[in-house]
Amino acid sequence: MILNMRDLGGIRTADGKTIRQGCLVRSAKLEKAEEQDLAGISEVIDLRTQGEREEIPDLLCGREVQAIPIFDNVRSGVSHEREAERKAERKGPPDMGSLYIWMMREHRDSFAKVLTAIMRHDYSEGAVLWHCTEGKDRCGLTTALILELLGVDRTTIMEDYLKTNKVSIPKAMGIRERVRLERGDEVAESVYRAFIAERGYLEGAWKVMDEDGHYMESLGLSEEDVARFKETVLE
């Protein structure tokens, strides 16, 4: 079973087109994936660090995989290596809004690589799936950028981003209660916030884009790739 998995098919763009079903899929980690979970998917893009991949390997069921980490260092609050989780237990989680801004500013080259891989995927062979650990932060930003590239309005992008909370909130509530008993209400609430999707996190990423003014252009994506991608995945 794959958690926080959804096909972006059916989402409409601002100019009235629709993303085709069976092309673009996003999810959490694939440690418990089975053949039926990956039906119709021919390639996986893993956004996690090397440490995360080694500690919790994907079950790929014969699919091709590209490892394209957004960053490859331990980062408490976003990455989920044992070291990152121990650090968060000692110090509490960092501010997630700041981490989104950091990823957008400092790792745009990584997002460019991921977007290029998604665009150049051979859709005649099946869908492409990208994932991080929880399917919330690195996966959420990648998805937001893909939808932005396709011309989806930001209200719709936010609605899709917040769908993660159907999975995240129940898990976060259990973690909050355990931490509350061990470390008190304040730390418990900050841990809870780190495990859910909040509007302010994605809005911080958009602030970086808007202040830049030419953020998508700065990714250096091929106009030919973009045009072919749109023609392939939109109807």
KESEFI-776554 format. One record per atom (N, C-alpha, C): residue number from 1; x, y, z. Coordinates in steps of 0.2 Angstrom, whole numbers, plus 5000, padded with zeros to 4 digits. Layout:
R NUM X Y Z
...
***
This chain:
R 1 5004 4994 5000
R 1 5000 5000 5000
R 1 5004 5006 5000
R 2 5003 5011 4996
R 2 5006 5017 4996
R 2 5002 5023 4999
R 3 5005 5027 5003
R 3 5001 5032 5007
R 3 5001 5038 5003
R 4 4996 5043 5004
R 4 4996 5049 5001
R 4 4998 5049 4993
R 5 4995 5045 4990
R 5 4996 5044 4983
R 5 4990 5046 4979
R 6 4991 5050 4974
R 6 4985 5053 4970
R 6 4988 5054 4963
R 7 4983 5053 4958
R 7 4984 5055 4951
R 7 4982 5062 4950
R 8 4986 5066 4947
R 8 4984 5073 4946
R 8 4979 5074 4940
R 9 4977 5068 4937
R 9 4972 5068 4931
R 9 4966 5071 4934
R 10 4963 5075 4929
R 10 4956 5079 4931
R 10 4957 5086 4933
R 11 4963 5088 4935
R 11 4964 5095 4937
R 11 4964 5099 4931
R 12 4960 5105 4931
R 12 4960 5109 4926
R 12 4964 5115 4926
R 13 4967 5117 4920
R 13 4971 5123 4920
R 13 4967 5129 4919
R 14 4970 5135 4920
R 14 4967 5141 4919
R 14 4964 5143 4913
R 15 4966 5140 4907
R 15 4964 5141 4901
R 15 4959 5135 4898
R 16 4957 5131 4903
R 16 4951 5126 4902
R 16 4953 5119 4900
R 17 4960 5118 4900
R 17 4962 5111 4898
R 17 4962 5107 4904
R 18 4963 5100 4903
R 18 4963 5096 4909
R 18 4969 5091 4909
R 19 4971 5090 4915
R 19 4977 5085 4915
R 19 4974 5078 4914
R 20 4977 5074 4909
R 20 4975 5067 4908
R 20 4976 5063 4914
R 21 4972 5058 4914
R 21 4973 5053 4919
R 21 4978 5048 4917
R 22 4982 5045 4922
R 22 4987 5040 4920
R 22 4993 5043 4918
R 23 4995 5049 4919
R 23 5001 5052 4917
R 23 5005 5055 4923
R 24 5003 5058 4928
R 24 5006 5062 4933
R 24 5004 5059 4940
R 25 5008 5056 4944
R 25 5006 5053 4950
R 25 5011 5055 4956
R 26 5009 5057 4961
R 26 5013 5059 4967
R 26 5011 5055 4973
R 27 5016 5054 4978
R 27 5015 5050 4983
R 27 5020 5050 4989
R 28 5019 5047 4994
R 28 5024 5046 4999
R 28 5028 5040 4997
R 29 5033 5038 5002
R 29 5038 5033 5000
R 29 5034 5026 4998
R 30 5038 5022 4995
R 30 5035 5016 4992
R 30 5038 5009 4996
R 31 5039 5010 5002
R 31 5042 5004 5006
R 31 5037 4998 5006
R 32 5031 5000 5005
R 32 5026 4994 5006
R 32 5022 4993 4999
R 33 5025 4996 4994
R 33 5021 4996 4987
R 33 5020 4988 4985
R 34 5015 4987 4982
R 34 5014 4981 4979
R 34 5012 4982 4971
R 35 5012 4976 4967
R 35 5012 4977 4960
R 35 5005 4981 4958
R 36 5000 4980 4962
R 36 4994 4983 4960
R 36 4994 4990 4961
R 37 4998 4992 4966
R 37 4998 4999 4968
R 37 5002 5003 4963
R 38 5006 5000 4959
R 38 5010 5003 4954
R 38 5008 5002 4947
R 39 5002 4999 4946
R 39 4999 4998 4940
R 39 4998 5004 4936
R 40 5001 5004 4929
R 40 5001 5010 4925
R 40 5006 5014 4926
R 41 5011 5013 4930
R 41 5017 5017 4932
R 41 5023 5014 4929
R 42 5027 5018 4925
R 42 5033 5015 4922
R 42 5039 5017 4925
R 43 5039 5023 4928
R 43 5045 5026 4931
R 43 5043 5029 4938
R 44 5048 5029 4942
R 44 5048 5032 4949
R 44 5054 5037 4949
R 45 5052 5043 4952
R 45 5057 5048 4954
R 45 5057 5049 4961
R 46 5063 5047 4964
R 46 5064 5047 4972
R 46 5067 5054 4974
R 47 5064 5058 4977
R 47 5066 5064 4979
R 47 5070 5064 4986
R 48 5071 5059 4989
R 48 5074 5058 4996
R 48 5081 5058 4996
R 49 5084 5059 5001
R 49 5091 5059 5002
R 49 5094 5052 5001
R 50 5100 5051 5000
R 50 5103 5044 5000
R 50 5102 5041 5006
R 51 5103 5044 5012
R 51 5102 5041 5018
R 51 5095 5038 5019
R 52 5090 5042 5017
R 52 5083 5040 5018
R 52 5082 5034 5013
R 53 5085 5034 5007
R 53 5084 5028 5002
R 53 5087 5022 5005
R 54 5093 5023 5008
R 54 5096 5017 5011
R 54 5092 5014 5017
R 55 5090 5018 5021
R 55 5086 5016 5027
R 55 5079 5013 5026
R 56 5076 5016 5021
R 56 5069 5013 5019
R 56 5069 5013 5012
R 57 5071 5007 5009
R 57 5071 5007 5002
R 57 5064 5006 4999
R 58 5063 5009 4993
R 58 5057 5008 4989
R 58 5056 5000 4987
R 59 5050 4998 4987
R 59 5048 4992 4983
R 59 5046 4994 4976
R 60 5050 4993 4971
R 60 5048 4996 4964
R 60 5044 4991 4960
R 61 5044 4985 4961
R 61 5041 4980 4957
R 61 5043 4980 4950
R 62 5049 4981 4949
R 62 5052 4981 4942
R 62 5052 4987 4939
R 63 5049 4993 4942
R 63 5049 4999 4938
R 63 5056 5003 4938
R 64 5057 5007 4933
R 64 5063 5011 4933
R 64 5063 5016 4938
R 65 5069 5018 4941
R 65 5069 5023 4946
R 65 5075 5028 4944
R 66 5073 5034 4945
R 66 5078 5040 4945
R 66 5079 5043 4952
R 67 5084 5043 4955
R 67 5085 5046 4962
R 67 5088 5053 4960
R 68 5083 5058 4962
R 68 5085 5065 4961
R 68 5083 5069 4967
R 69 5088 5068 4972
R 69 5086 5072 4979
R 69 5086 5079 4978
R 70 5081 5082 4981
R 70 5080 5089 4981
R 70 5086 5092 4985
R 71 5088 5089 4990
R 71 5095 5090 4994
R 71 5097 5084 4997
R 72 5103 5083 4998
R 72 5106 5077 5000
R 72 5110 5077 5007
R 73 5107 5081 5011
R 73 5110 5082 5018
R 73 5104 5081 5023
R 74 5106 5079 5029
R 74 5101 5078 5034
R 74 5098 5085 5036
R 75 5092 5085 5036
R 75 5088 5092 5037
R 75 5082 5090 5041
R 76 5083 5091 5047
R 76 5077 5090 5052
R 76 5071 5094 5050
R 77 5065 5091 5050
R 77 5059 5094 5048
R 77 5057 5092 5041
R 78 5062 5090 5037
R 78 5060 5089 5030
R 78 5062 5081 5029
R 79 5069 5080 5030
R 79 5071 5073 5028
R 79 5070 5069 5034
R 80 5070 5062 5033
R 80 5067 5058 5039
R 80 5072 5052 5040
R 81 5079 5054 5039
R 81 5084 5049 5042
R 81 5083 5048 5049
R 82 5086 5043 5052
R 82 5085 5042 5059
R 82 5089 5048 5063
R 83 5094 5050 5060
R 83 5098 5056 5063
R 83 5094 5062 5063
R 84 5090 5063 5058
R 84 5086 5069 5058
R 84 5080 5069 5063
R 85 5077 5063 5064
R 85 5072 5062 5069
R 85 5075 5062 5076
R 86 5081 5060 5077
R 86 5084 5061 5084
R 86 5085 5068 5085
R 87 5087 5072 5080
R 87 5088 5079 5081
R 87 5082 5083 5083
R 88 5077 5081 5079
R 88 5070 5084 5080
R 88 5068 5082 5087
R 89 5069 5076 5090
R 89 5067 5074 5096
R 89 5071 5078 5102
R 90 5077 5080 5100
R 90 5081 5084 5105
R 90 5079 5091 5105
R 91 5079 5094 5099
R 91 5078 5101 5099
R 91 5071 5104 5097
R 92 5067 5099 5095
R 92 5060 5101 5092
R 92 5061 5103 5085
R 93 5056 5102 5081
R 93 5056 5103 5074
R 93 5057 5111 5072
R 94 5061 5112 5066
R 94 5062 5119 5064
R 94 5055 5122 5061
R 95 5056 5128 5060
R 95 5050 5132 5056
R 95 5049 5129 5049
R 96 5043 5126 5048
R 96 5043 5123 5041
R 96 5042 5129 5036
R 97 5039 5134 5037
R 97 5039 5140 5032
R 97 5045 5142 5030
R 98 5050 5142 5035
R 98 5057 5144 5033
R 98 5060 5139 5029
R 99 5059 5133 5030
R 99 5062 5127 5026
R 99 5059 5127 5019
R 100 5053 5129 5018
R 100 5050 5129 5011
R 100 5054 5135 5007
R 101 5055 5140 5011
R 101 5058 5146 5007
R 101 5066 5144 5006
R 102 5069 5141 5011
R 102 5076 5138 5009
R 102 5076 5133 5004
R 103 5071 5129 5003
R 103 5072 5124 4997
R 103 5071 5128 4991
R 104 5066 5132 4991
R 104 5065 5136 4984
R 104 5070 5140 4982
R 105 5074 5143 4987
R 105 5079 5148 4985
R 105 5086 5144 4984
R 106 5087 5139 4988
R 106 5094 5136 4988
R 106 5094 5130 4983
R 107 5089 5127 4982
R 107 5089 5121 4978
R 107 5085 5121 4972
R 108 5084 5127 4968
R 108 5081 5127 4962
R 108 5084 5123 4957
R 109 5090 5122 4957
R 109 5093 5117 4952
R 109 5091 5110 4953
R 110 5089 5108 4959
R 110 5087 5101 4960
R 110 5080 5101 4957
R 111 5076 5106 4958
R 111 5069 5106 4956
R 111 5069 5106 4948
R 112 5074 5110 4945
R 112 5074 5110 4938
R 112 5076 5103 4935
R 113 5080 5099 4939
R 113 5082 5092 4936
R 113 5075 5088 4937
R 114 5072 5089 4942
R 114 5066 5084 4943
R 114 5060 5086 4938
R 115 5059 5093 4937
R 115 5054 5095 4932
R 115 5056 5092 4925
R 116 5063 5093 4923
R 116 5065 5091 4917
R 116 5064 5083 4916
R 117 5065 5079 4921
R 117 5064 5072 4921
R 117 5057 5070 4920
R 118 5052 5074 4923
R 118 5045 5073 4923
R 118 5043 5074 4916
R 119 5045 5080 4913
R 119 5044 5082 4906
R 119 5046 5077 4901
R 120 5052 5074 4902
R 120 5055 5070 4897
R 120 5053 5063 4898
R 121 5049 5061 4902
R 121 5047 5054 4903
R 121 5043 5052 4897
R 122 5044 5045 4896
R 122 5040 5042 4890
R 122 5033 5040 4892
R 123 5029 5045 4891
R 123 5022 5043 4893
R 123 5018 5038 4889
R 124 5021 5036 4883
R 124 5018 5030 4880
R 124 5019 5024 4884
R 125 5024 5024 4888
R 125 5026 5018 4892
R 125 5021 5017 4899
R 126 5018 5023 4901
R 126 5015 5023 4907
R 126 5016 5030 4911
R 127 5013 5030 4917
R 127 5014 5036 4921
R 127 5021 5037 4924
R 128 5022 5043 4926
R 128 5028 5044 4931
R 128 5025 5046 4938
R 129 5029 5043 4943
R 129 5027 5044 4950
R 129 5033 5048 4953
R 130 5032 5053 4957
R 130 5037 5056 4961
R 130 5035 5056 4968
R 131 5040 5055 4973
R 131 5039 5055 4980
R 131 5044 5057 4984
R 132 5043 5059 4990
R 132 5048 5059 4995
R 132 5046 5054 5001
R 133 5047 5056 5007
R 133 5045 5051 5012
R 133 5038 5052 5014
R 134 5035 5058 5016
R 134 5028 5058 5018
R 134 5024 5061 5012
R 135 5027 5063 5007
R 135 5023 5065 5001
R 135 5020 5072 5002
R 136 5023 5076 5007
R 136 5021 5083 5009
R 136 5025 5088 5007
R 137 5031 5088 5008
R 137 5036 5094 5007
R 137 5039 5094 5001
R 138 5044 5090 5000
R 138 5048 5090 4993
R 138 5043 5088 4988
R 139 5039 5083 4989
R 139 5034 5081 4984
R 139 5029 5086 4983
R 140 5027 5089 4988
R 140 5022 5095 4988
R 140 5024 5101 4984
R 141 5031 5103 4985
R 141 5033 5108 4981
R 141 5034 5106 4973
R 142 5037 5100 4972
R 142 5038 5098 4965
R 142 5031 5098 4962
R 143 5026 5095 4965
R 143 5019 5095 4962
R 143 5016 5102 4961
R 144 5017 5107 4966
R 144 5015 5114 4965
R 144 5019 5117 4958
R 145 5025 5115 4958
R 145 5029 5118 4952
R 145 5026 5115 4945
R 146 5025 5109 4945
R 146 5022 5105 4939
R 146 5016 5108 4937
R 147 5011 5109 4942
R 147 5005 5112 4941
R 147 5005 5119 4939
R 148 5010 5123 4942
R 148 5011 5130 4939
R 148 5014 5130 4932
R 149 5018 5126 4930
R 149 5021 5125 4924
R 149 5015 5124 4919
R 150 5010 5120 4921
R 150 5005 5118 4916
R 150 4999 5123 4916
R 151 5000 5128 4920
R 151 4995 5134 4920
R 151 4989 5133 4924
R 152 4990 5129 4930
R 152 4984 5128 4934
R 152 4985 5134 4939
R 153 4979 5137 4941
R 153 4979 5143 4945
R 153 4980 5141 4952
R 154 4983 5146 4956
R 154 4985 5144 4963
R 154 4980 5142 4968
R 155 4974 5144 4967
R 155 4969 5142 4972
R 155 4968 5134 4971
R 156 4968 5132 4965
R 156 4968 5124 4963
R 156 4974 5121 4966
R 157 4980 5124 4965
R 157 4986 5121 4967
R 157 4986 5120 4975
R 158 4983 5125 4978
R 158 4983 5125 4986
R 158 4978 5119 4988
R 159 4973 5119 4984
R 159 4968 5113 4986
R 159 4971 5107 4985
R 160 4975 5106 4980
R 160 4978 5099 4979
R 160 4983 5098 4985
R 161 4987 5103 4986
R 161 4992 5103 4992
R 161 4989 5101 4998
R 162 4984 5104 5000
R 162 4981 5102 5007
R 162 4977 5096 5007
R 163 4976 5092 5001
R 163 4973 5085 5002
R 163 4978 5081 5005
R 164 4984 5082 5006
R 164 4989 5078 5010
R 164 4987 5077 5017
R 165 4983 5082 5020
R 165 4981 5082 5027
R 165 4976 5076 5028
R 166 4973 5074 5023
R 166 4968 5068 5024
R 166 4972 5062 5027
R 167 4979 5062 5025
R 167 4983 5057 5028
R 167 4987 5059 5034
R 168 4990 5066 5033
R 168 4994 5069 5038
R 168 4991 5070 5045
R 169 4985 5073 5045
R 169 4982 5075 5051
R 169 4981 5069 5056
R 170 4978 5064 5054
R 170 4978 5058 5059
R 170 4984 5056 5062
R 171 4989 5055 5058
R 171 4996 5053 5060
R 171 4999 5059 5065
R 172 4998 5065 5063
R 172 5001 5070 5067
R 172 4998 5071 5074
R 173 4991 5070 5074
R 173 4988 5070 5080
R 173 4990 5065 5085
R 174 4992 5059 5083
R 174 4994 5053 5087
R 174 5001 5055 5089
R 175 5005 5058 5085
R 175 5012 5060 5087
R 175 5012 5066 5092
R 176 5007 5070 5091
R 176 5006 5076 5096
R 176 5005 5074 5103
R 177 5000 5069 5103
R 177 4998 5066 5110
R 177 5004 5063 5113
R 178 5008 5059 5109
R 178 5014 5056 5112
R 178 5019 5061 5115
R 179 5020 5066 5111
R 179 5025 5071 5112
R 179 5023 5075 5118
R 180 5016 5076 5118
R 180 5014 5080 5124
R 180 5015 5077 5131
R 181 5014 5071 5131
R 181 5015 5067 5137
R 181 5022 5067 5139
R 182 5027 5067 5134
R 182 5034 5067 5136
R 182 5037 5074 5137
R 183 5035 5079 5133
R 183 5039 5085 5133
R 183 5034 5091 5133
R 184 5028 5091 5134
R 184 5023 5096 5135
R 184 5020 5099 5129
R 185 5015 5103 5130
R 185 5011 5106 5125
R 185 5014 5110 5120
R 186 5019 5114 5121
R 186 5022 5118 5116
R 186 5026 5114 5111
R 187 5030 5110 5114
R 187 5034 5106 5109
R 187 5029 5101 5105
R 188 5024 5099 5108
R 188 5019 5094 5105
R 188 5016 5098 5099
R 189 5014 5104 5100
R 189 5011 5108 5095
R 189 5015 5109 5089
R 190 5022 5111 5090
R 190 5027 5112 5085
R 190 5028 5106 5081
R 191 5028 5100 5084
R 191 5029 5094 5081
R 191 5023 5093 5076
R 192 5017 5094 5079
R 192 5011 5093 5075
R 192 5011 5097 5069
R 193 5013 5103 5069
R 193 5013 5108 5064
R 193 5018 5106 5058
R 194 5024 5102 5060
R 194 5029 5100 5056
R 194 5026 5094 5052
R 195 5021 5091 5054
R 195 5019 5085 5051
R 195 5013 5086 5046
R 196 5010 5092 5046
R 196 5004 5093 5042
R 196 5006 5098 5037
R 197 5001 5099 5032
R 197 5002 5104 5026
R 197 4998 5110 5029
R 198 5001 5116 5028
R 198 4998 5122 5030
R 198 4999 5127 5024
R 199 4994 5131 5024
R 199 4994 5136 5018
R 199 5000 5140 5018
R 200 5002 5142 5024
R 200 5008 5147 5025
R 200 5014 5144 5022
R 201 5015 5137 5022
R 201 5021 5134 5020
R 201 5021 5135 5012
R 202 5016 5134 5009
R 202 5016 5134 5001
R 202 5016 5142 4999
R 203 5013 5146 5003
R 203 5013 5153 5002
R 203 5019 5156 5002
R 204 5024 5153 5007
R 204 5031 5156 5007
R 204 5034 5154 5001
R 205 5033 5148 4998
R 205 5036 5146 4992
R 205 5034 5151 4986
R 206 5028 5153 4986
R 206 5026 5157 4981
R 206 5028 5164 4982
R 207 5030 5166 4988
R 207 5033 5173 4989
R 207 5040 5173 4986
R 208 5043 5168 4987
R 208 5050 5167 4984
R 208 5049 5168 4976
R 209 5044 5164 4973
R 209 5043 5165 4966
R 209 5041 5172 4964
R 210 5037 5175 4968
R 210 5034 5181 4966
R 210 5040 5187 4967
R 211 5044 5186 4972
R 211 5049 5191 4973
R 211 5054 5191 4967
R 212 5056 5185 4965
R 212 5060 5183 4960
R 212 5058 5186 4953
R 213 5051 5185 4952
R 213 5048 5188 4946
R 213 5049 5184 4940
R 214 5054 5180 4940
R 214 5055 5176 4934
R 214 5058 5169 4936
R 215 5055 5166 4942
R 215 5057 5160 4945
R 215 5057 5154 4940
R 216 5051 5153 4937
R 216 5051 5148 4932
R 216 5056 5148 4926
R 217 5057 5154 4924
R 217 5062 5155 4918
R 217 5069 5154 4921
R 218 5070 5155 4927
R 218 5077 5154 4930
R 218 5078 5147 4931
R 219 5073 5142 4930
R 219 5075 5135 4931
R 219 5078 5133 4924
R 220 5078 5137 4919
R 220 5081 5135 4913
R 220 5078 5129 4909
R 221 5071 5128 4910
R 221 5068 5123 4907
R 221 5068 5124 4899
R 222 5069 5119 4895
R 222 5068 5119 4888
R 222 5061 5121 4886
R 223 5061 5126 4881
R 223 5054 5128 4879
R 223 5051 5122 4875
R 224 5055 5118 4871
R 224 5053 5112 4867
R 224 5050 5107 4872
R 225 5054 5106 4878
R 225 5052 5101 4882
R 225 5045 5103 4885
R 226 5044 5109 4887
R 226 5038 5112 4890
R 226 5032 5111 4885
R 227 5033 5113 4879
R 227 5028 5113 4874
R 227 5026 5105 4873
R 228 5031 5101 4872
R 228 5029 5094 4871
R 228 5025 5091 4877
R 229 5028 5093 4883
R 229 5025 5090 4889
R 229 5017 5092 4890
R 230 5016 5098 4888
R 230 5009 5101 4889
R 230 5005 5097 4884
R 231 5007 5096 4878
R 231 5004 5093 4872
R 231 5002 5086 4874
R 232 5007 5083 4878
R 232 5006 5076 4880
R 232 5001 5075 4886
R 233 5002 5079 4891
R 233 4998 5077 4897
R 233 4991 5081 4898
R 234 4990 5086 4893
R 234 4984 5090 4894
R 234 4979 5088 4888
R 235 4973 5089 4889
R 235 4968 5087 4884
R 235 4962 5093 4885
***
